[in-house]
């Protein structure tokens, strides 16, 4: 794993330097958009909708669109100047039971690794947190976004899970919630409870579940490779562009020479096709002798 962020955990008057690592990874099979006929990759370019010109990354800023369509342009420099006190600090605010947090608020999870000079305070916080049976609520800024976060212990490592802000969780507003509930018979509720009991397990074991779609997709790809059902798109490299440019320049030079030769030939012939008299060069003037 590669550290994606360096900072510190602020725990009262204690500061613990740490490094942040993404705790999860996407195992989806990566598929590209290609031209079905020859396997060539489909490319998307960034164009300005006003002048139609392609825009390089260096010239791309952020914009906030107003209801009337007007755009507020914000540069990276202006973004960097915004106050962000938690930019390099995981600031612990309070401790609460894990059960008091609804999982709907969870966003992304990260591992925290102590830097070399901070192993002891890291272990003290880890063990104290584990003994308390509580989790820490903190504020942190990652990638120019401040978030609430939960600090807890997992596999002897401090784990941080960023959370959504309360106003980012939508309120469910469905018509059936406003209608009178249907009449539920006791037998139906009992039967539903029996079904839950029949599928109940003492603990959750995620290892026994598999992504059957991904496995089937990987098997199909392997079968196509084994059966040599592959397409090798024509390589498009910078070298090929240079060759094309050289060919175009050479063709232009040849055309220019041919045009110049035809022009010279027409100038040396009269209208009847007879060679025209060559003009005598003008006599060169002698430079005046110096006194």
TIMARKE-34882 format. One record per residue (C-alpha): x, y, z; residue number from 0. Coordinates in steps of 0.2 Angstrom, whole numbers, padded with zeros to 4 digits, always signed. Each point is the difference from the previous one (the first is absolute). Layout:
BEGIN
PT; u; v; w; pos
PT; X; Y; Z; NUM $
...
This chain:
BEGIN
PT; u; v; w; pos
PT; +0000; +0000; +0000; 0 $
PT; +0005; +0018; -0003; 1 $
PT; -0002; +0014; +0012; 2 $
PT; -0013; +0012; -0007; 3 $
PT; +0001; +0013; +0014; 4 $
PT; +0011; +0005; +0015; 5 $
PT; -0006; +0009; +0015; 6 $
PT; -0003; -0003; +0019; 7 $
PT; -0013; -0005; +0012; 8 $
PT; -0004; +0013; +0012; 9 $
PT; -0005; -0008; +0016; 10 $
PT; -0002; +0013; +0014; 11 $
PT; +0018; +0007; +0002; 12 $
PT; +0007; -0015; -0009; 13 $
PT; +0005; +0000; -0018; 14 $
PT; +0003; -0016; -0009; 15 $
PT; +0008; +0001; -0017; 16 $
PT; -0008; -0012; -0012; 17 $
PT; -0001; -0006; -0018; 18 $
PT; -0017; -0003; -0009; 19 $
PT; -0003; -0015; -0011; 20 $
PT; -0016; -0005; -0009; 21 $
PT; -0007; -0015; +0009; 22 $
PT; -0010; -0006; -0015; 23 $
PT; +0003; -0003; -0018; 24 $
PT; -0012; -0003; -0015; 25 $
PT; +0001; -0017; -0007; 26 $
PT; -0011; +0003; -0015; 27 $
PT; +0007; -0006; -0017; 28 $
PT; +0006; +0015; -0009; 29 $
PT; -0008; +0002; -0017; 30 $
PT; +0004; +0013; -0013; 31 $
PT; -0011; +0007; -0013; 32 $
PT; +0006; -0005; -0017; 33 $
PT; -0005; +0000; -0018; 34 $
PT; -0009; -0017; -0003; 35 $
PT; +0007; -0002; -0018; 36 $
PT; +0019; +0001; +0004; 37 $
PT; +0002; +0002; +0019; 38 $
PT; +0006; +0018; +0000; 39 $
PT; -0002; +0009; +0016; 40 $
PT; -0013; +0014; +0001; 41 $
PT; +0007; +0016; +0006; 42 $
PT; -0009; +0015; +0008; 43 $
PT; +0008; +0017; -0002; 44 $
PT; -0004; +0016; +0010; 45 $
PT; -0008; +0014; -0011; 46 $
PT; -0006; +0017; +0005; 47 $
PT; -0018; +0002; -0004; 48 $
PT; +0002; +0018; -0005; 49 $
PT; +0015; +0000; -0012; 50 $
PT; +0001; -0018; -0004; 51 $
PT; +0018; -0001; +0004; 52 $
PT; +0008; -0015; +0009; 53 $
PT; +0005; +0005; +0018; 54 $
PT; +0016; -0006; +0009; 55 $
PT; -0001; -0005; +0018; 56 $
PT; +0011; +0015; +0005; 57 $
PT; -0014; +0012; -0006; 58 $
PT; -0014; -0009; +0008; 59 $
PT; -0008; +0009; +0016; 60 $
PT; -0015; -0004; +0011; 61 $
PT; -0017; +0008; -0003; 62 $
PT; -0016; +0002; +0010; 63 $
PT; -0015; +0003; -0012; 64 $
PT; -0013; +0012; +0006; 65 $
PT; -0019; -0004; -0003; 66 $
PT; +0000; +0013; -0014; 67 $
PT; +0014; -0009; -0009; 68 $
PT; +0014; +0012; +0005; 69 $
PT; +0016; -0008; +0005; 70 $
PT; +0011; +0004; +0015; 71 $
PT; +0018; -0005; -0004; 72 $
PT; +0011; -0005; +0014; 73 $
PT; +0019; -0003; -0002; 74 $
PT; +0010; -0013; +0008; 75 $
PT; +0010; +0015; +0009; 76 $
PT; -0017; +0006; +0007; 77 $
PT; -0004; -0017; +0006; 78 $
PT; +0016; -0002; +0009; 79 $
PT; -0002; +0016; +0009; 80 $
PT; -0017; -0006; +0008; 81 $
PT; +0002; -0003; +0019; 82 $
PT; +0002; -0018; +0004; 83 $
PT; +0006; -0003; +0017; 84 $
PT; -0001; -0019; -0001; 85 $
PT; +0010; -0001; -0016; 86 $
PT; +0014; -0010; +0009; 87 $
PT; -0008; -0005; +0016; 88 $
PT; -0013; -0013; +0005; 89 $
PT; -0008; +0009; +0015; 90 $
PT; -0008; -0011; +0012; 91 $
PT; -0016; +0009; +0007; 92 $
PT; -0009; -0013; +0011; 93 $
PT; -0003; -0019; +0003; 94 $
PT; -0016; -0009; -0003; 95 $
PT; -0007; -0018; -0001; 96 $
PT; +0002; -0007; -0017; 97 $
PT; -0018; -0005; +0000; 98 $
PT; -0006; +0018; +0001; 99 $
PT; +0006; +0003; -0018; 100 $
PT; -0011; -0005; -0014; 101 $
PT; +0010; -0009; -0014; 102 $
PT; -0009; +0011; -0013; 103 $
PT; +0012; +0014; +0005; 104 $
PT; +0016; -0010; -0004; 105 $
PT; +0010; +0005; -0015; 106 $
PT; +0018; -0006; -0003; 107 $
PT; +0012; -0010; +0012; 108 $
PT; +0019; +0002; +0002; 109 $
PT; +0014; -0008; +0010; 110 $
PT; +0010; +0011; +0011; 111 $
PT; +0019; -0005; +0002; 112 $
PT; +0011; +0009; +0013; 113 $
PT; +0016; +0008; -0005; 114 $
PT; +0016; -0007; +0007; 115 $
PT; +0000; +0012; +0015; 116 $
PT; -0018; -0002; +0004; 117 $
PT; -0002; -0018; +0003; 118 $
PT; -0002; +0001; +0019; 119 $
PT; -0014; +0013; +0001; 120 $
PT; -0009; -0008; -0015; 121 $
PT; +0000; -0017; +0010; 122 $
PT; -0006; +0009; +0016; 123 $
PT; -0015; +0008; -0010; 124 $
PT; -0004; -0016; -0009; 125 $
PT; +0000; -0011; +0016; 126 $
PT; -0010; +0014; +0010; 127 $
PT; -0013; +0001; -0014; 128 $
PT; -0002; -0019; -0001; 129 $
PT; -0001; -0001; +0019; 130 $
PT; -0014; +0013; +0001; 131 $
PT; -0011; -0009; -0013; 132 $
PT; -0003; +0017; -0008; 133 $
PT; +0005; +0009; -0015; 134 $
PT; +0007; +0017; -0003; 135 $
PT; -0009; +0014; -0010; 136 $
PT; +0012; +0011; -0009; 137 $
PT; +0001; +0013; -0014; 138 $
PT; +0013; -0001; -0014; 139 $
PT; +0003; +0007; -0017; 140 $
PT; +0005; -0011; -0014; 141 $
PT; +0002; +0006; -0018; 142 $
PT; -0007; +0017; +0004; 143 $
PT; -0016; -0006; +0008; 144 $
PT; -0003; +0001; +0019; 145 $
PT; -0009; -0015; +0007; 146 $
PT; -0006; -0008; +0016; 147 $
PT; +0009; -0016; +0004; 148 $
PT; -0001; -0015; +0011; 149 $
PT; +0016; -0007; +0008; 150 $
PT; -0001; -0018; +0006; 151 $
PT; +0011; -0016; +0001; 152 $
PT; +0001; -0014; -0013; 153 $
PT; +0013; -0014; -0001; 154 $
PT; +0011; +0010; +0013; 155 $
PT; +0000; +0015; -0011; 156 $
PT; -0008; +0017; +0002; 157 $
PT; -0013; +0002; -0014; 158 $
PT; -0008; +0016; -0006; 159 $
PT; -0017; +0000; -0009; 160 $
PT; -0006; +0017; -0007; 161 $
PT; -0018; +0004; +0002; 162 $
PT; -0013; +0010; -0009; 163 $
PT; -0006; +0016; +0008; 164 $
PT; -0018; -0001; +0006; 165 $
PT; -0007; +0011; -0014; 166 $
PT; +0008; -0012; -0013; 167 $
PT; -0011; -0014; +0006; 168 $
PT; -0017; +0001; -0009; 169 $
PT; -0016; -0001; +0009; 170 $
PT; -0011; -0014; -0006; 171 $
PT; -0016; +0007; -0007; 172 $
PT; -0011; -0013; -0008; 173 $
PT; -0019; +0001; -0003; 174 $
PT; -0003; -0017; +0010; 175 $
PT; +0008; +0008; +0016; 176 $
PT; -0015; +0013; +0000; 177 $
PT; -0013; -0013; -0004; 178 $
PT; -0009; -0010; +0014; 179 $
PT; +0010; -0016; +0002; 180 $
PT; -0008; -0017; -0006; 181 $
PT; -0007; -0012; +0013; 182 $
PT; +0013; -0013; +0005; 183 $
PT; -0006; -0016; +0007; 184 $
PT; +0010; -0008; +0015; 185 $
PT; +0003; -0016; -0010; 186 $
PT; +0008; +0010; -0014; 187 $
PT; +0012; +0009; +0012; 188 $
PT; +0004; -0017; +0009; 189 $
PT; +0004; -0008; -0017; 190 $
PT; +0012; +0014; -0005; 191 $
PT; +0008; -0002; +0017; 192 $
PT; +0002; -0019; -0003; 193 $
PT; +0008; +0004; -0017; 194 $
PT; +0013; +0012; +0009; 195 $
PT; +0004; -0013; +0013; 196 $
PT; +0003; -0014; -0013; 197 $
PT; +0013; +0011; -0009; 198 $
PT; +0008; +0007; +0016; 199 $
PT; +0018; -0002; +0003; 200 $
PT; +0010; +0004; +0016; 201 $
PT; +0013; +0011; -0009; 202 $
PT; +0002; +0007; -0017; 203 $
PT; +0013; -0010; -0011; 204 $
PT; +0003; +0010; -0016; 205 $
PT; +0013; -0013; -0006; 206 $
PT; -0014; -0012; -0004; 207 $
PT; -0008; +0012; -0013; 208 $
PT; +0007; +0002; -0018; 209 $
PT; -0002; +0012; -0014; 210 $
PT; -0007; -0013; -0013; 211 $
PT; -0002; +0014; -0014; 212 $
PT; +0018; +0005; +0001; 213 $
PT; +0006; -0019; +0000; 214 $
PT; -0011; -0003; -0015; 215 $
PT; +0007; +0015; -0009; 216 $
PT; +0018; -0005; +0004; 217 $
PT; -0003; -0018; -0006; 218 $
PT; -0007; +0007; -0016; 219 $
PT; +0015; +0011; -0003; 220 $
PT; +0012; -0014; +0004; 221 $
PT; -0010; -0012; -0012; 222 $
PT; +0002; +0013; -0014; 223 $
PT; +0019; +0002; +0003; 224 $
PT; +0002; -0019; +0000; 225 $
PT; -0010; -0001; -0017; 226 $
PT; +0010; +0015; -0007; 227 $
PT; -0016; +0010; -0002; 228 $
PT; +0010; +0016; +0002; 229 $
PT; +0002; +0016; -0010; 230 $
PT; +0016; +0009; -0001; 231 $
PT; -0004; +0018; -0004; 232 $
PT; +0012; +0010; -0011; 233 $
PT; +0012; +0009; +0011; 234 $
PT; -0002; +0019; +0000; 235 $
PT; +0016; +0007; +0007; 236 $
PT; +0010; +0016; +0000; 237 $
PT; +0012; -0008; -0012; 238 $
PT; -0014; -0004; -0013; 239 $
PT; -0005; +0019; +0001; 240 $
PT; +0018; +0005; -0004; 241 $
PT; +0001; -0012; -0015; 242 $
PT; -0017; +0007; -0007; 243 $
PT; +0007; +0018; +0003; 244 $
PT; +0016; -0004; -0009; 245 $
PT; -0010; -0008; -0015; 246 $
PT; -0011; +0015; -0001; 247 $
PT; +0015; +0012; +0000; 248 $
PT; +0009; -0010; -0013; 249 $
PT; -0016; +0000; -0011; 250 $
PT; -0001; +0019; +0002; 251 $
PT; +0019; +0002; -0005; 252 $
PT; -0003; -0011; -0015; 253 $
PT; -0015; +0009; -0006; 254 $
PT; +0009; +0017; +0003; 255 $
PT; +0015; -0006; -0011; 256 $
PT; -0012; -0007; -0014; 257 $
PT; -0010; +0017; +0000; 258 $
PT; +0016; +0010; +0000; 259 $
PT; +0007; -0011; -0015; 260 $
PT; -0016; +0003; -0010; 261 $
PT; +0000; +0018; +0003; 262 $
PT; +0018; +0002; -0005; 263 $
PT; -0004; -0010; -0016; 264 $
PT; -0014; +0011; -0004; 265 $
PT; +0011; +0016; +0002; 266 $
PT; +0013; -0007; -0012; 267 $
PT; -0012; -0003; -0014; 268 $
PT; -0011; +0012; -0010; 269 $
PT; -0018; -0002; -0005; 270 $
PT; +0005; -0011; -0015; 271 $
PT; +0011; -0011; +0010; 272 $
PT; +0016; +0007; -0006; 273 $
PT; +0013; +0004; +0013; 274 $
PT; +0001; +0018; +0006; 275 $
PT; +0016; +0010; -0001; 276 $
PT; +0009; +0000; +0016; 277 $
PT; +0002; +0016; +0009; 278 $
PT; +0018; +0007; +0001; 279 $
PT; +0005; +0003; +0018; 280 $
PT; +0001; +0018; +0005; 281 $
PT; +0018; +0006; +0000; 282 $
PT; +0007; +0001; +0018; 283 $
PT; +0005; +0017; +0006; 284 $
PT; +0018; +0002; +0006; 285 $
PT; +0003; +0006; +0017; 286 $
PT; +0008; +0018; +0001; 287 $
PT; +0018; +0000; +0003; 288 $
PT; +0005; +0006; +0017; 289 $
PT; +0010; +0015; +0001; 290 $
